[in-house]
Amino acid sequence: MSLEEQIKVILDDFEKAASQNILDVLNQIKPHFKSQLIAEYLEGKIQKIMDSADETEKKKRCKALIPYLDWYLQGTCS
């Protein structure tokens, strides 16, 4: 499954998506940023989520990163 397809599956039913799948996709998006600073910022956010033990908290934090998924789709599917 392509990265675009994975993102669409996550966005279509975010509540059922596993936080680990969301984080895996976000890690795949990081190299596409033109700014290293943004990639490093996202890496920090991903690491904080991974350090959390509570799945509910992970999903809540992942939800805040949805704009990165949207950004990727806009850049590749337009």
C-alpha positions in Angstrom: 0.0 0.0 0.0 1.4 3.4 -1.0 1.9 6.1 1.6 -1.0 8.1 0.1 -3.3 5.1 0.5 -2.1 4.6 4.1 -2.9 8.2 4.9 -6.3 8.0 3.4 -7.1 4.9 5.4 -6.1 6.6 8.6 -8.0 9.8 7.8 -11.1 7.9 6.7 -11.5 6.2 10.1 -9.0 7.9 12.5 -10.7 6.5 15.6 -10.0 2.9 14.5 -6.4 3.6 13.4 -3.7 2.3 15.7 -1.4 5.0 17.1 1.6 3.0 16.0 0.3 3.0 12.4 -0.2 6.7 12.5 3.3 7.2 13.9 4.8 5.0 11.2 3.2 7.0 8.5 4.3 10.3 10.1 7.9 8.9 10.2 7.6 8.2 6.5 6.4 11.8 5.8 9.3 13.5 7.7 11.9 13.3 4.8 9.5 15.2 2.5 9.8 18.4 4.4 11.9 21.1 2.8 12.8 22.5 6.2 15.0 20.4 8.5 13.6 22.4 11.4 10.0 21.2 10.7 11.2 17.6 10.4 13.0 17.8 13.7 9.9 19.4 15.4 7.8 16.5 14.1 10.4 14.0 15.3 10.1 15.5 18.8 6.4 15.2 18.8 6.5 11.6 17.6 9.0 10.7 20.3 6.8 12.2 23.0 3.9 10.2 21.7 5.9 7.0 21.6 7.1 7.6 25.2 3.5 7.7 26.4 2.2 4.5 27.9 -1.5 5.3 27.6 -3.1 4.5 24.2 -5.8 7.0 24.7 -3.2 9.7 25.3 -1.3 8.6 22.2 -4.4 8.9 20.1 -5.2 12.3 21.5 -1.6 13.5 20.6 -1.7 11.9 17.2 -4.9 13.7 16.4 -3.1 17.0 16.8 -0.7 15.9 14.0 -3.4 15.3 11.4 -2.4 18.5 9.6 0.8 16.8 8.6 -1.1 14.0 7.0 -3.3 16.5 5.2 -0.3 18.5 4.0 1.3 15.4 2.5 -1.9 14.5 0.6 -2.2 18.0 -0.7 1.3 18.0 -2.0 1.2 14.7 -3.7 -2.4 14.4 -4.9 -2.9 17.8 -6.4 
